[in-house]
Amino acid sequence: MAGNWKIDIQGCASSTDCVSVNVDPIEIEMHDVTQSNDTTWKTFTSGQPRFGEARFTFRVSDAALNKDLTTWIDEVRQGKNIRKMVTITITKKNKSDVGRSYNIVEAFPISFSGGDFTTGAESNLAELRVQPTKVELG
């Protein structure tokens, strides 16, 4: 667990060493649905929400550590429509759960940079980018 959060990607044990999380804002357009010419009172309704990307950076020390994440990407490249739940839980400094969580529902992987393991460095960073279908607050 890095920082004051926990990341849990369904079926991916490698998600435990996440060092940064960045989720794009949700955009919702408002549409004027006023049925009269009265400009004093207008009625609006919301349009379809648009979700940006979510980006996760992981600390990895060797290629085997993020094998489950690369397997997920490879399965998608083979044409399998595999979506996973990603849960971000905010924690206190002593690492106990605060109770606020964000669920990225049916996340679809866009890309995964697995890091360069040929440099001999103790730690490399890998970035996973996913496209959410829906975001829920817990």
C-alpha positions as a Markdown table, in Angstrom:
| # | Residue | x | y | z |
|---|---|---|---|---|
| 1 | Met | 0.0 | 0.0 | 0.0 |
| 2 | Ala | 1.6 | 3.3 | -1.1 |
| 3 | Gly | 0.4 | 6.7 | -0.1 |
| 4 | Asn | -2.9 | 7.1 | 1.7 |
| 5 | Trp | -4.9 | 4.8 | -0.6 |
| 6 | Lys | -5.3 | 1.2 | -1.6 |
| 7 | Ile | -5.9 | 0.0 | -5.1 |
| 8 | Asp | -7.6 | -3.3 | -5.9 |
| 9 | Ile | -7.9 | -4.4 | -9.4 |
| 10 | Gln | -10.1 | -7.5 | -9.6 |
| 11 | Gly | -7.9 | -10.6 | -10.0 |
| 12 | Cys | -4.6 | -8.6 | -10.1 |
| 13 | Ala | -2.3 | -9.0 | -7.1 |
| 14 | Ser | 0.2 | -6.6 | -8.7 |
| 15 | Ser | -2.1 | -3.7 | -8.0 |
| 16 | Thr | -1.0 | -3.5 | -4.4 |
| 17 | Asp | 2.1 | -1.5 | -5.1 |
| 18 | Cys | 0.5 | 1.5 | -6.7 |
| 19 | Val | 2.4 | 4.8 | -6.2 |
| 20 | Ser | 0.1 | 7.3 | -8.0 |
| 21 | Val | -3.5 | 7.5 | -9.1 |
| 22 | Asn | -4.9 | 10.0 | -11.6 |
| 23 | Val | -8.6 | 9.9 | -12.6 |
| 24 | Asp | -9.9 | 12.4 | -15.2 |
| 25 | Pro | -13.0 | 14.4 | -14.2 |
| 26 | Ile | -16.5 | 13.2 | -15.3 |
| 27 | Glu | -18.1 | 15.6 | -17.7 |
| 28 | Ile | -21.9 | 15.9 | -17.9 |
| 29 | Glu | -23.6 | 18.3 | -20.4 |
| 30 | Met | -26.8 | 20.1 | -19.4 |
| 31 | His | -29.5 | 20.4 | -22.1 |
| 32 | Asp | -32.2 | 23.0 | -22.1 |
| 33 | Val | -35.5 | 21.2 | -22.4 |
| 34 | Thr | -37.8 | 24.3 | -21.8 |
| 35 | Gln | -41.1 | 23.8 | -23.6 |
| 36 | Ser | -42.1 | 27.5 | -23.7 |
| 37 | Asn | -40.8 | 30.9 | -24.7 |
| 38 | Asp | -40.6 | 32.1 | -21.1 |
| 39 | Thr | -37.0 | 33.0 | -20.5 |
| 40 | Thr | -37.5 | 33.4 | -16.8 |
| 41 | Trp | -37.9 | 29.7 | -16.1 |
| 42 | Lys | -35.8 | 27.2 | -17.9 |
| 43 | Thr | -35.8 | 23.5 | -17.4 |
| 44 | Phe | -32.5 | 21.5 | -17.9 |
| 45 | Thr | -31.8 | 17.8 | -18.0 |
| 46 | Ser | -28.4 | 16.1 | -17.9 |
| 47 | Gly | -26.9 | 14.3 | -20.8 |
| 48 | Gln | -24.8 | 11.2 | -20.9 |
| 49 | Pro | -21.8 | 11.4 | -18.6 |
| 50 | Arg | -18.4 | 11.2 | -20.4 |
| 51 | Phe | -15.6 | 9.4 | -18.5 |
| 52 | Gly | -12.0 | 10.2 | -19.1 |
| 53 | Glu | -9.2 | 7.8 | -18.4 |
| 54 | Ala | -7.8 | 6.6 | -15.1 |
| 55 | Arg | -4.0 | 6.2 | -14.8 |
| 56 | Phe | -2.2 | 4.1 | -12.2 |
| 57 | Thr | 1.6 | 4.0 | -11.7 |
| 58 | Phe | 3.1 | 0.9 | -10.1 |
| 59 | Arg | 6.5 | 0.3 | -8.6 |
| 60 | Val | 7.9 | -2.9 | -10.0 |
| 61 | Ser | 11.3 | -4.6 | -9.5 |
| 62 | Asp | 11.1 | -7.3 | -12.2 |
| 63 | Ala | 8.9 | -8.3 | -15.1 |
| 64 | Ala | 7.3 | -11.2 | -13.1 |
| 65 | Leu | 5.8 | -8.8 | -10.6 |
| 66 | Asn | 3.3 | -7.3 | -13.0 |
| 67 | Lys | 2.6 | -10.6 | -14.9 |
| 68 | Asp | -1.2 | -10.5 | -14.1 |
| 69 | Leu | -1.5 | -6.9 | -15.5 |
| 70 | Thr | 0.4 | -7.8 | -18.7 |
| 71 | Thr | -1.8 | -11.0 | -19.0 |
| 72 | Trp | -4.9 | -8.7 | -18.8 |
| 73 | Ile | -3.6 | -6.5 | -21.6 |
| 74 | Asp | -2.6 | -9.5 | -23.8 |
| 75 | Glu | -6.1 | -11.1 | -23.4 |
| 76 | Val | -7.7 | -7.8 | -24.6 |
| 77 | Arg | -5.3 | -7.7 | -27.6 |
| 78 | Gln | -6.5 | -11.2 | -28.5 |
| 79 | Gly | -10.0 | -9.9 | -28.8 |
| 80 | Lys | -11.4 | -10.9 | -25.4 |
| 81 | Asn | -13.6 | -8.2 | -23.9 |
| 82 | Ile | -12.3 | -8.5 | -20.3 |
| 83 | Arg | -13.4 | -5.6 | -18.1 |
| 84 | Lys | -12.5 | -5.5 | -14.4 |
| 85 | Met | -13.6 | -3.6 | -11.3 |
| 86 | Val | -11.0 | -1.2 | -9.9 |
| 87 | Thr | -11.5 | 0.0 | -6.3 |
| 88 | Ile | -9.7 | 3.0 | -4.9 |
| 89 | Thr | -10.0 | 3.2 | -1.1 |
| 90 | Ile | -8.8 | 6.3 | 0.7 |
| 91 | Thr | -7.1 | 5.5 | 4.0 |
| 92 | Lys | -5.9 | 7.3 | 7.1 |
| 93 | Lys | -2.2 | 7.8 | 7.7 |
| 94 | Asn | -2.1 | 4.8 | 10.0 |
| 95 | Lys | -3.5 | 2.8 | 7.0 |
| 96 | Ser | -6.9 | 2.0 | 8.4 |
| 97 | Asp | -9.8 | 2.4 | 6.1 |
| 98 | Val | -11.6 | 5.7 | 6.1 |
| 99 | Gly | -14.7 | 4.3 | 4.4 |
| 100 | Arg | -14.5 | 6.5 | 1.2 |
| 101 | Ser | -14.0 | 4.4 | -1.9 |
| 102 | Tyr | -14.3 | 4.9 | -5.6 |
| 103 | Asn | -15.3 | 2.0 | -7.8 |
| 104 | Ile | -14.3 | 2.2 | -11.5 |
| 105 | Val | -16.8 | -0.2 | -12.9 |
| 106 | Glu | -16.0 | -2.4 | -15.9 |
| 107 | Ala | -12.6 | -0.8 | -16.5 |
| 108 | Phe | -11.2 | -1.6 | -19.9 |
| 109 | Pro | -7.4 | -1.4 | -20.3 |
| 110 | Ile | -6.1 | 1.1 | -22.9 |
| 111 | Ser | -2.3 | 0.6 | -22.4 |
| 112 | Phe | 0.3 | -0.8 | -20.0 |
| 113 | Ser | 3.9 | 0.2 | -20.0 |
| 114 | Gly | 5.6 | -2.6 | -18.1 |
| 115 | Gly | 8.8 | -0.7 | -17.3 |
| 116 | Asp | 12.4 | -1.3 | -18.5 |
| 117 | Phe | 13.9 | -4.3 | -16.6 |
| 118 | Thr | 17.2 | -4.3 | -18.5 |
| 119 | Thr | 18.7 | -1.3 | -16.6 |
| 120 | Gly | 19.3 | -3.2 | -13.4 |
| 121 | Ala | 17.6 | -0.6 | -11.3 |
| 122 | Glu | 16.1 | -1.7 | -8.0 |
| 123 | Ser | 12.7 | -0.2 | -8.9 |
| 124 | Asn | 11.0 | 0.8 | -12.2 |
| 125 | Leu | 7.7 | 2.4 | -12.8 |
| 126 | Ala | 4.9 | 0.9 | -14.9 |
| 127 | Glu | 1.8 | 2.8 | -16.0 |
| 128 | Leu | -1.6 | 1.3 | -16.5 |
| 129 | Arg | -4.3 | 3.4 | -18.3 |
| 130 | Val | -7.9 | 2.2 | -18.2 |
| 131 | Gln | -11.2 | 3.5 | -19.6 |
| 132 | Pro | -14.1 | 3.4 | -17.1 |
| 133 | Thr | -17.6 | 2.5 | -18.1 |
| 134 | Lys | -19.0 | 4.0 | -14.8 |
| 135 | Val | -17.7 | 5.4 | -11.6 |
| 136 | Glu | -19.4 | 4.7 | -8.2 |
| 137 | Leu | -18.7 | 6.4 | -4.9 |
| 138 | Gly | -18.7 | 4.1 | -1.9 |
